[in-house]
Amino acid sequence: MKKLTMVAVAAAIALPVGGAAFAQGKPSHPESSGKGTINISCYRGALKTVAWDRPNAVFIEDLLSYGYTWKQAHTIGERVCRDEYGVGNGEHKIATLKRLMVEHPVGSDF
């Protein structure tokens, strides 16, 4: 009985963590432009709250390729990925990215 309980506890711990990794799948709907494609890709973590959320490398690299500096790309990525309304809502992430890109075009100081 003790062995069965240990297996159940291990499975209960592993499912949310493993499920979060599989839920990530492909990056959210890409944003295309004349300068290339920006893939919105965020690490979610195992919690339902926005605790560990951060932009994945592909998101930052796409913003760098678009022309943003590393600091700007990281700031935009953090803002998009840490927005609690964007959790499970790719369209909100896209709208947020578009708004930020209009407010802070490449070459602007922010």
C-alpha positions in Angstrom: 0.0 0.0 0.0 2.8 2.4 0.9 4.4 1.8 -2.5 1.2 2.5 -4.3 0.8 5.8 -2.4 4.3 6.8 -3.4 3.6 6.1 -7.0 0.3 8.1 -6.9 2.1 11.1 -5.2 4.9 11.0 -7.8 2.3 10.9 -10.7 0.4 13.8 -9.1 3.5 15.9 -9.0 4.7 15.0 -12.5 1.5 15.5 -14.4 1.2 19.3 -13.9 4.8 19.9 -14.7 4.9 17.6 -17.7 1.5 18.9 -18.9 2.8 22.4 -18.9 5.7 21.5 -21.1 3.4 19.8 -23.6 0.9 22.6 -23.5 3.6 25.0 -24.8 3.7 23.3 -28.3 4.4 25.7 -31.1 4.8 29.4 -30.6 1.7 31.5 -30.7 0.4 32.8 -34.1 3.4 34.5 -35.8 3.3 38.1 -36.8 4.6 38.7 -40.3 5.9 41.9 -41.7 8.3 43.2 -44.3 11.2 42.7 -41.9 10.4 39.0 -41.2 8.3 37.0 -38.8 8.1 37.4 -35.1 7.1 34.3 -33.3 5.5 35.0 -29.9 6.8 32.2 -27.7 6.5 32.3 -23.9 7.6 29.9 -21.2 4.5 29.3 -19.0 5.8 27.2 -16.1 3.7 24.8 -14.0 1.7 27.4 -12.1 -1.6 28.9 -13.2 -0.4 32.3 -12.0 2.0 34.4 -14.0 5.0 33.6 -11.8 7.7 32.1 -14.0 6.4 33.4 -17.4 9.1 34.8 -19.6 9.9 35.1 -23.4 11.5 32.1 -25.0 14.7 32.7 -27.0 13.0 32.4 -30.4 10.8 35.4 -29.4 13.8 37.6 -28.3 15.8 36.5 -31.4 13.0 37.4 -33.8 12.7 40.9 -32.1 16.4 41.3 -32.5 16.2 40.4 -36.2 13.4 42.9 -36.6 15.8 45.6 -35.4 15.3 46.1 -31.7 18.2 46.2 -29.2 18.6 43.3 -26.8 17.2 45.5 -23.9 14.2 46.6 -26.0 13.5 43.0 -27.2 13.7 41.7 -23.7 11.4 44.4 -22.3 8.8 43.8 -25.1 9.1 40.1 -24.6 8.6 40.3 -20.8 5.6 42.7 -21.2 3.9 40.3 -23.7 4.6 37.1 -21.8 3.9 38.3 -18.3 0.4 39.8 -19.2 -2.1 37.7 -17.3 -4.8 38.3 -19.9 -2.5 36.6 -22.5 -2.4 33.3 -20.7 -4.1 30.8 -23.1 -5.1 33.7 -25.4 -2.7 34.0 -28.3 -4.8 36.7 -30.0 -4.3 39.0 -26.9 -0.5 38.4 -27.1 -0.6 39.4 -30.8 -2.6 42.5 -30.1 -0.3 43.5 -27.2 2.8 43.0 -29.4 1.3 45.1 -32.2 0.4 47.8 -29.8 3.9 47.9 -28.2 5.5 47.9 -31.7 3.4 51.0 -32.6 4.1 52.7 -29.3 7.8 51.9 -29.5 9.0 51.5 -33.1 12.5 50.3 -33.9 15.0 53.0 -33.2 12.9 54.7 -30.5 14.3 55.3 -27.0 12.3 53.4 -24.3 
